[in-house]
Amino acid sequence: MRLDDIDTSDVNVDDQGNTGGSGFPMGGGGGLPIGGRMGCGSLVLVLIAALVFGVNPGDMLGGGQQAPAPHAQTQGVAGQGCDGSALKKQSCQVLALGNQTWSKVFTDGSYRAPGIVFYDRNGQSGCGAAQSAMGPFYCPADEKIYIDTSFYDELGQRFGAKGDFAQDYVIAHELGHHIQKLTGIADKVQNGQARAGKVQGNQMQVRMELQADCYAGVWAAKNRDRIEPGDVEEGLTAANAIGDDTLQRQSQGVVVQESFTHGSSQQRMQALRLGMQGDENKCDVFFQ
């Protein structure tokens, strides 16, 4: 996707570097792996893949548990930190373009731009500790997207989702979760999960993730003039690679649909295609 002319001076950036944090955020007291039976290696695989487009590792592992209390956060500096590496610059450009795109959708002027935080292996978020094994995630408590950019290597090497648009899709999906925070969907889902059983809570989470996939497609469609040959295929490959059924089949050999938290590969590709029609209102289908 062509992003070379995107100005990142207004992007709120915080580069934590290697903060040397410890611990692994597991939501409100921890949770069980998908299916309830999984070795450590498989657990890491699922955490990495599921949180490519997730909001909180505890939500996935524990079926929508409450996030930890927010930690004290440093304030990012607009524009500074975006040029630390090619991947950081690209991430900032995607977010800047996303802010331009969604601010036009929120015609009442209520759009708030999220921040972006880069960290190296260990960091801190408003939702708890951040570690590279988690992959990129959005924290609704502080409205920031957290990224250890080394995950992009995992995306291409482990999951076969290579190309710049696959990486762009990551940011666009996390931005989709921010849209859900602004529209109130995120709070409604969290409140519903607090009253629901595990299976029903997982189903709510699937709908939330699919809507964020759809919003990522909307972002792409509204910037269709920037899309290059092969970009759409890269995005669909990424969506296919991180479907719950594909991940479960790879990690544990069986598919347990009741434990899905992000949707099947087919569902994720369909959600992205739906968004690529360019009408954000169609993404409401997941909550009708």
N, C-alpha and C positions, 0 to 999 in steps of 0.2 A: 504494500500500500504506500502511496506516495505521501510522505509526511515532511519532506525536507524544508518546506516553507512555513511550518507551523511554529509560531512564537510561543515559547514556554516561560516567558518572564513573569506571568501571573500565576504559575503553578506553585502551590504551597508545598515545599519539599523539606523533608527532614532526613538527613543521612546519618544513621546511628553508627555506621561502621561496625566493628566487632565489639559489642558491648559486653561480651563474656557472660551473658545471663545464664541461668540454669533452670532446670525444671521444664515440664511439658504441660501446657494448658489442657486440661481435660474437662472443661466446663464446670458444672456445679458438683464437683466431687468425683469426677471420672465417669467412665462408661464402658460398655462392652464393645468389642470389635464387631463388625458386620457378621451376622450369622452366629456370633457367640463363641466361635472356635477358630482361632487363627494364631499362627506363630508370630514371633516378633518381626521377622522379615516381611511376612505378608501384611502385617499391620502397618509397617512403614510404607509399603507400596500403596496400600489403600489410602492412608493419610495423605501421602503426596498427591495422588491422583485426584482424590475426592476434593481436596482443598485447592486444587487448581482454580476452581470456580466456587469455593465454599465461603461461608461467612465466619465459621468458628469451628475448630476441630471438635470441641465438646458437643456441639449440636449434632454433628454427624455420628460420633461414636456413642453418644448417649441419647439419641432420639429427640433432640431439641431441648436440651437442658438450658437452664439460665446461664448466661455468661458470667465470668468472675467480675467482681467490682472493679471499676476502672482504676488504672494506675495513673500516677502523675505523669504528664506528658510535656515534653519540650515543644515549643512552637517552631514550626518550620519557617523557612525564609523563602519568599517567592522567587522562583527561578534558580536560586543557587542550589547546586547539587545535581542539576539535570545533565550537566556536561561531564560528569565523573567518568562515564564510559559510554560506549555506543548503545548498550542496552538500557542504561538509565535515561539517556537522551530520548531513545525511542519510546520508552514507557511514559515519559513526561509529554512527549508529542501526542501520543494516543490520548492521554488524559486531557490535555489542552483542547484537542479537537473534540473530545467527548463533551467537555464543558461548553464549548461553543454550540455544539449540536443540541444538547438538552436544555440549555438556557433559552433557546428559541421555542422549545416545546412548552416550557413553563411560561406561558405568555403573561402570567400575572406578576412575573418578576420574583417569584419565591424560590427560584433555584439557588442552592448553595453549593459551591464547588468543594468537593472533598479534597483532603490532602493526600500526599503520597509519601511513604516512608521506605527508605532503602536500609537494609541491615545486612550484616555479614555473619551468618551462622546463628547468632543469638541476638535477640533484641527485646524490646518491651513495647507492648501496645496497650491501648485503653481496655482491651479485653483479656489481658494477661500476657504471659511470656510469648515471644515469637521465636520460632526455630526454623532452620532451613528445611527440615523434613516436612513442614506443614505446607509448603508452597505458598503462593500469593493468597491473601485473604482480605476481606473487608471487615473492619471493626465498626459496628454501628454506634458504639459508645463514644468514640471520638471522631467518627466520620472520616476515617483514613483508610487508604489501601496500603497494605504491607507487602513488601516484596524482597526476597533474597533472589537476586537476578540469576544466581547459579541454577535456579530451578529451570530456567529456559533450556539449559543443556539437558536436564532430565526429560523435559517435554519432548525434545527431538530425539534423544538417544534411547530412552527407555520406552516411550510411548509412540515413537515413530511419527510424531506430529511436528514436522520441521517447517521452517519458513517464517518470514517476518509476520505474516498475517495470523498465523497460529499464536504468536506471541501477543499480537495486538488484541486478539480475541480474548486473551486472559484478562487484560485491563478492561476491555469493554464489558466483560461479564461482571467483574467486580464493581464497575461503575453502575451496572444494572442493579446490583444490590443496594447501592446508594440511592438510586431512584426509588426503590421499594421503601427505603427509610423515609424519604421525603413525602411519598404518597400515603404513608401510613400502613401499607401492606405488611411491612416487617413486624411492626408492633402487633398487628392483628394475628399474624401467624404465631408469633411468640406467645401471645396470650392464649391462643387456641391450643398450642402444644402443651402449655402448663396444665390444661384441664383434660388433655387427651391421653390415651394409652400409647404405648410405644409404637405400635403399627400405625395407628391413625396419625400420630405425630410425624412419623417418617413420611407418610403420604402428603402431609402438609408441606414438609420440607422439599419433597420432590417437585410439587407445584411451584414452590418459590424458586427453586433452581432452574426449572424450565422457563419460568417467566424471565429470569435474568439472562438466560440464553437467548430468549426472544428479543430482549432489549439490546443485546449485543448485535443481533441481526439488524435491528432498527438503526443502530449507530452506523453500521456498514452501509445500509441502503441510503441513508440520508447523506452519505459521502461517496456515493457511487462513482462520481467522477474521479475519485482518487484510487479506486480499485484497479489493480493490475492483473494481467492474465495469470491464472493459477491461484489467486488469493482466496476465492470462494472455496475451492477444493481443499486448500490448506485448513481453512476454518472447519469444514465438515469433517476432515480427517481428525482434527483435534476433538471435536464433539463426539465422534465415534469412538475414539481411543479411551475416553474417560467415562463411558457409560457404565452404570453399576453392573450390568450383566457381564460386560466384557471384563471388567476388573475382577469380579468374583470368580468368573471362569478361569482367569489366569492365576489367581492367588489361592483359591481353595477348591477348584475343580467342579463346583456346583453353583447354581444360581438360586438364590433365596429372594424371591421377589418382595416378600413382606419386609425385608430389611433394606430395600432400596431407599436412598436418601437424595439422590441426584437425578434419577431417571435412567432408563435404558439408553443404549447407544442410538437406537432408532428414534426414541423420543427426543433426545438432545439434538439430533440432526434435524428433525422435523421442527423443533422450536426455533432453531437458528434460521431455517428456511422461511418459517412464518414471519419472523422479524424482518427478513430481507425483502418482504413486500413493502416495507417502508411505513407501515401504519402502527404506531405504538399502541393504539387502542385495541388492536387485535391481540395483543399480549395479555389482555384482561381475561381471555378465554380460560386461563388456568385457574381462575378464582370465581368462575361463574357456576 
